[in-house]
Amino acid sequence: MNLRDARPPIRPAQLRRLHGLWRRWTQGIELSRQAARELRHYYVWLFSQGRAAETRELSELDAASVIDWLEHLVHARFAVFHEVAGTAGRRGFSEQRGVTPTPEAWRALWACAKSLGMNRAALDAFIARHYTRRRLRSVRDIQTMADLNRVLWGLKAMLRRAIKRPPSHTAPRAA
């Protein structure tokens, strides 16, 4: 009995996590199924320091190590995108014209508009009134994160002002 046999094998939850991280890490890479499998096995071998040649050969401890490495790689890959998504269009940052709006950003935009009582027509009017210099006349013209961020920041500023403003009293005051 060798040392590898003494260690507990990879748990099913670890296997699912590893495969999920692998899909995120390789998304957008055009690989055949076999090539992706071989590349994954290479990473498994590399990150387990040669103790496993395939995913199912991993021990629980080695699987945790491989998962940590993949989490690091996925985070590093997407951190740049998330930073760009959050700063695109902000003064002092580059435009990042190639970054398309994320579903989360669209949800935030519509949530802010709804909080202000805006429907689509009112939001289009707001955009036309404030962002024509940026060639935005309606929601349809929003093509990049920079465009969406500008409109979103304007809506958020309106929300902050609405929160700070005390409610108006219409009832007559007693003398």
N, C-alpha and C positions, 0 to 999 in steps of 0.2 A: 504494500500500500504506500503510495507516494504522498507527498505533502498536499498536492492539489486535491486528491480524493478526500482528505480530512476536512477540507473547508466546505461550508454549505454552498450549494449551487445558486445561481442567479434566481431571484424570486420573480414570479410572474409580473408583479407591479413594476419591478425594475426593468424587465424586458419591455413592457409597454412604454415606460418612460424613455428608455433608450431609443426605441424605434420612433417615438414621437419627436424626440430631439433630432434624430437623424433626418427625419422628413423636413423639419424646419431648417436644419443646417444646409440641406441639399436642394431646397426649393429653388426653382428657377434654373437649376443646372440640368442640361439636357443629357441624361445618361440612360442607357438601356437598363432594364431591370437587373440583368446579370452584372453589368459594370458597376451599378450602384451597390449591389450586394458585395462584390469584390472589394470595392473601396471601403465599405463599412467594416468588412472583416480586417482590412489593413489597419484602419483606425483602432479597432478592438485590439489587434495584436500590438500596435504601437503604444496605446494608452495602458494596456495591461502589462507592459514591459516583456512581451513575448510569452506570457503564461497562458494565453488563450488565442487560438487562431480563428475562432468563430464566436458569434454572439452567445450561443447556447453553451459554450464551453466555459464561460466566465463564472468565477465564483461570486458569491454575494459581495465580498470586499472589492474584488476587481471591477465588478459591475458598478459599484458606487464610485470608483475612481474614474471609469470611462464616462459615466453620467456627469460627474463634476466637470471633466474636460469638455464634454459636449455642451453643457450649460454655459461654460465660459466662452466657447466659440460662438454659440448662438447669440449670447448677450453682446459680445464684441461686434458681431456682424450687424445686428439690428440697432445697437446703441447709436451709431452714426445716423441711421435713418430717423430714429425717434428724436434725436437732437435737432436734426434738420427740420423735421415736421413741426417741432415746437418753436423754432426760431425763424423759419422762413418768412420773409417779409418784414421782420422787425428791423428798426433802425439800427445800423451798425453791423448787421449780419447780411450775408449775401442773399440774393433773391432765391436761389435754388429753384429755378424755373422747372426743372425736370421732375420735381416731387409732386405726385398727384395726391389729392386729399384722401385721407383715410376714412373709413366708415365711422370711426370714433369721432373724428373731427366734424363730419357731417351731422352726427347725432348731437354733438355739443352745440353746433350752430342752430339747429332746429329747436333744441331745448331752450336756448337763450331767447330765441325769437318768440317761442311760446310763452315763456315767463313774462315777456314784455307785452303779451297779448297780440302779437303780430301773426297774421296769416301770410300766405305766399305773396299776395298782392302788396301787403304792407311792407314785407321784407324786400321785395323788388323795388318799391318806392324808396325805402331807406338806402338801399345800395345805389340807386340812380342819383339820389340827392347827395351822397357823401363820397362816392368812389368813381365818378365819371373820369376824373383825372387819371385813374389807373385803368381806364377802359373797361370798367365794370358798370353795367346798367341793370343787371338782374342776376338772379341765382344761376341762370343758364351760362353766364359769362365766367363763372368761377371755374377755373381749370387747374389751378395749382394750390399747394398748401399756402403759399404766400398770399394769394388772393383770398382764400378762405380765412386765414388767420387775421388779415386786416379787417374783414367784416366781423368776424367773431370778437376781436378786441374792441371794436366799436360798440357791439351789442353788450359786451360785458361792462364797458364804461357806463353805458346807459343804465344797466342794472344796478351798478354801484351807486350811481347818483339817485336812482329811485329809492334805494334802501336808506341812504343818508337823509333824504328829504323827509321831514316830519309830516304826518298826515294833516291835511288842511281841515280846519273846523268850520263847518257851515252853520252850526247852531248859533243863534244870537247869544251874546254874553249878558249876563245879569249885571245890573247897575249897582 
